[in-house]
Amino acid sequence: MTTENYDAIVIGAGFGGSACAGLLAHKGLKVLLVEKNNVAGGKAMSLSKNGHQYSPWPVMGAPVESNWCQKLLDDLEVADLATLVASEAGSYYKTPEGSYEPMPAMEGDGVDPSILFDWLGVEEADREGALEFFMNLTLMAPEQIKEHEGKDFDSWIKEANLPRSLYAFIISLCLDGMFMVPVDQLDASEAIRSLQDIFLRGGGLFCLGGYGKLADACLEAVKRHGGTVRMGTRTDSVLIEEGQVKGIKTSDGDTFLSSVVISNAGIQPTVLKLADEAHFPADYVAKVKNLVPSQSLLGYRYFLSKPVTENGFGVVFSQTSPWNTERLEAAHKGEGSREGVLYFEVPVNYDPEAAPAGKQMILTGSFCPPDPNMSKEDIKAWADAGEEIFFGLFPDAQDLVEEKELYTTKSVSNATRDATVPGAGGETIGLAQIVGQCGDSKPAIHTPVNGLYLVGCDAGGRGIGTQQAIMSGYNVADAVEKHVKELAG
Ligand SMILES: Cc1cc2nc3c(=O)[nH]c(=O)nc-3n(C[C@H](O)[C@H](O)[C@H](O)COP(=O)(O)OP(=O)(O)OC[C@H]3O[C@@H](n4cnc5c(N)ncnc54)[C@H](O)[C@@H]3O)c2cc1C
């Protein structure tokens, strides 16, 4: 049994935990990072198999310009360890007639409305209104965006009366994937900020070798600055005495002491399982239990004997693919169509080293509920809905599949957060960015237990998954630095 003392202990090496640990070590704190998996990166980890290198599911970043990933690599002085690259989108609009129309190339990183309108068949009479909508959206000032906090995005966009194809482009191609929540619950301020990001600063950011390289680079920064990283080590409990955090106990039976513990394990697993709800006020526990997770993705990794596409990634959507609460609830119950948006990512098309010569591996993902204990029948029904779109788009791929692997919400939960509350654990993002769970209503990074902090997508950030996790890492690192300085007097 080991007993060691640290300035701060971080549980979990997802993007939030890795970023926070790296930044704290860089600031000179004595840091311990404990991760249950043997690889870092959590939901954005990297895997390799038979000469292929990839994320376990499609993970694409945005914005391309001024993103948190590059800032982090630069600030930690590890930019040589992870290389970010931008890939051209190869998205497709499935027309009401059933043909797949590829998205035309755009100049620069942003979106050119007139090219977009041509592609989506927007009538001349509708263009002026649509253009005004885009201007409003992209030029909206931060204080105006803040006024949209607590309001749903669907009500706002519907005021613009956009043609259905353009509405579907914004909801399905852009927002469904960024937030994984039904649009009539999506917080409008989150949506508007992130749409500004991708329209003005581009989407389709990847990391050579998979996004996990970025977390690996953070762990290297921890070590370079005298910190300790323990991989393959699960935290079993957070030690608390009289409202003050004392450290952690691992499944190996080791105890590590610190007055600051930062958990990247998710707010529900942290409060209800690792720390034990008895240490928190009843109203806080009730609030934590009622938090709503984002929806999830499931899909396949198709290992193909030869390439079927030159795109680095793509999104396939139609006028009927946007998800709202009514449609999602009906689909969950098996009473409505499961046809939604489909994402695909082709690592070898933005990273020539990512596959053996002549081969291609494609990752797909389509919506499903976050429940890691979904029945086999439900998994099949959701996976079939995505596969139908994939083979509709790339019919030649059917005969080229050498191997295919299904990943599910169970795979996501096993690789990341424990299932603690019924129906949650396999969520794609973390906490759903819905009305009542964003901005001022988002859980705080501080918990009622002194010294116990939350980092990652459940607290301290905003925006698109990987970006919000890193932003949270920065905010928590700043708060913890202050806390540790105060303790030192
Ligand atoms: C299928 C899928 C597709 C996605 N696509 C995109 C995308 O295209 N773009 C995008 O920006 N985002 C995407 N995301 C979301 C994004 O990856 C996540 O929102 C983000 O990476 C979450 O980071 P995090 O720090 O909050 O936590 P997580 O990634 O959940 O990391 C938590 C870490 O804590 C560890 N941990 C948990 N419990 C313990 C314990 N008891 N002891 C020790 N360690 C523990 C876990 O093993 C894990 O490493 C996707 C996610 C999924 C699942």
The ligand as an SDF file (V2000), in Angstrom:
LIG
                    3D

 53 58  0  0  0  0  0  0  0  0999 V2000
  -18.9060    8.2080  -30.5150 C   0  0  0  0  0  0  0  0  0  0  0  0
  -18.3550    9.5560  -30.1600 C   0  0  0  0  0  0  0  0  0  0  0  0
  -18.1300   10.5030  -31.1490 C   0  0  0  0  0  0  0  0  0  0  0  0
  -17.6730   11.7870  -30.8150 C   0  0  0  0  0  0  0  0  0  0  0  0
  -17.4310   12.6960  -31.8080 N   0  0  0  0  0  0  0  0  0  0  0  0
  -16.9430   13.9240  -31.4840 C   0  0  0  0  0  0  0  0  0  0  0  0
  -16.6000   14.8510  -32.4840 C   0  0  0  0  0  0  0  0  0  0  0  0
  -16.7160   14.5710  -33.6650 O   0  0  0  0  0  0  0  0  0  0  0  0
  -16.1110   16.0690  -32.1100 N   0  0  0  0  0  0  0  0  0  0  0  0
  -15.9530   16.4180  -30.7980 C   0  0  0  0  0  0  0  0  0  0  0  0
  -15.4820   17.5180  -30.4900 O   0  0  0  0  0  0  0  0  0  0  0  0
  -16.3040   15.5460  -29.8230 N   0  0  0  0  0  0  0  0  0  0  0  0
  -16.7780   14.3160  -30.1390 C   0  0  0  0  0  0  0  0  0  0  0  0
  -17.1000   13.4340  -29.1590 N   0  0  0  0  0  0  0  0  0  0  0  0
  -17.1920   13.9330  -27.7710 C   0  0  0  0  0  0  0  0  0  0  0  0
  -15.8660   14.1450  -27.1200 C   0  0  0  0  0  0  0  0  0  0  0  0
  -15.0110   13.0940  -27.4380 O   0  0  0  0  0  0  0  0  0  0  0  0
  -16.1100   14.2300  -25.6190 C   0  0  0  0  0  0  0  0  0  0  0  0
  -17.1170   15.1770  -25.3470 O   0  0  0  0  0  0  0  0  0  0  0  0
  -14.8770   14.6570  -24.8500 C   0  0  0  0  0  0  0  0  0  0  0  0
  -13.7280   14.0070  -25.3490 O   0  0  0  0  0  0  0  0  0  0  0  0
  -15.1090   14.3090  -23.3910 C   0  0  0  0  0  0  0  0  0  0  0  0
  -13.9890   14.6240  -22.6350 O   0  0  0  0  0  0  0  0  0  0  0  0
  -14.0530   14.5860  -21.0660 P   0  0  0  0  0  0  0  0  0  0  0  0
  -12.7730   15.1290  -20.5850 O   0  0  0  0  0  0  0  0  0  0  0  0
  -15.2880   15.2470  -20.5740 O   0  0  0  0  0  0  0  0  0  0  0  0
  -14.1920   13.0770  -20.5880 O   0  0  0  0  0  0  0  0  0  0  0  0
  -14.0180   11.6050  -21.1220 P   0  0  0  0  0  0  0  0  0  0  0  0
  -13.5510   11.5410  -22.5010 O   0  0  0  0  0  0  0  0  0  0  0  0
  -15.2790   10.8970  -20.7860 O   0  0  0  0  0  0  0  0  0  0  0  0
  -12.8400   11.0430  -20.2030 O   0  0  0  0  0  0  0  0  0  0  0  0
  -13.0130   10.5970  -18.9060 C   0  0  0  0  0  0  0  0  0  0  0  0
  -11.7840    9.8020  -18.5210 C   0  0  0  0  0  0  0  0  0  0  0  0
  -11.8730    9.4490  -17.1420 O   0  0  0  0  0  0  0  0  0  0  0  0
  -11.5070    8.0950  -16.9900 C   0  0  0  0  0  0  0  0  0  0  0  0
  -12.1410    7.5660  -15.7920 N   0  0  0  0  0  0  0  0  0  0  0  0
  -13.4690    7.4880  -15.5430 C   0  0  0  0  0  0  0  0  0  0  0  0
  -13.6960    6.9380  -14.3430 N   0  0  0  0  0  0  0  0  0  0  0  0
  -12.4810    6.6710  -13.8080 C   0  0  0  0  0  0  0  0  0  0  0  0
  -12.0610    6.0900  -12.5790 C   0  0  0  0  0  0  0  0  0  0  0  0
  -12.9370    5.6890  -11.6320 N   0  0  0  0  0  0  0  0  0  0  0  0
  -10.7260    5.9470  -12.3600 N   0  0  0  0  0  0  0  0  0  0  0  0
   -9.8140    6.3550  -13.2940 C   0  0  0  0  0  0  0  0  0  0  0  0
  -10.1640    6.9020  -14.4730 N   0  0  0  0  0  0  0  0  0  0  0  0
  -11.4920    7.0580  -14.7310 C   0  0  0  0  0  0  0  0  0  0  0  0
  -11.9960    7.4400  -18.2650 C   0  0  0  0  0  0  0  0  0  0  0  0
  -11.3720    6.1950  -18.4940 O   0  0  0  0  0  0  0  0  0  0  0  0
  -11.6600    8.4980  -19.2990 C   0  0  0  0  0  0  0  0  0  0  0  0
  -10.3650    8.3500  -19.7960 O   0  0  0  0  0  0  0  0  0  0  0  0
  -17.4760   12.1260  -29.4640 C   0  0  0  0  0  0  0  0  0  0  0  0
  -17.6470   11.1520  -28.4630 C   0  0  0  0  0  0  0  0  0  0  0  0
  -18.0850    9.8760  -28.8040 C   0  0  0  0  0  0  0  0  0  0  0  0
  -18.2890    8.8540  -27.7100 C   0  0  0  0  0  0  0  0  0  0  0  0
  1  2  1  0
  2  3  1  0
  2 52  2  0
  3  4  2  0
  4  5  1  0
  4 50  1  0
  5  6  2  0
  6  7  1  0
  6 13  1  0
  7  8  2  0
  7  9  1  0
  9 10  1  0
 10 11  2  0
 10 12  1  0
 12 13  2  0
 13 14  1  0
 14 15  1  0
 14 50  1  0
 15 16  1  0
 16 17  1  0
 16 18  1  0
 18 19  1  0
 18 20  1  0
 20 21  1  0
 20 22  1  0
 22 23  1  0
 23 24  1  0
 24 25  2  0
 24 26  1  0
 24 27  1  0
 27 28  1  0
 28 29  2  0
 28 30  1  0
 28 31  1  0
 31 32  1  0
 32 33  1  0
 33 34  1  0
 33 48  1  0
 34 35  1  0
 35 36  1  0
 35 46  1  0
 36 37  1  0
 36 45  1  0
 37 38  2  0
 38 39  1  0
 39 40  1  0
 39 45  2  0
 40 41  1  0
 40 42  2  0
 42 43  1  0
 43 44  2  0
 44 45  1  0
 46 47  1  0
 46 48  1  0
 48 49  1  0
 50 51  2  0
 51 52  1  0
 52 53  1  0
M  END
$$$$
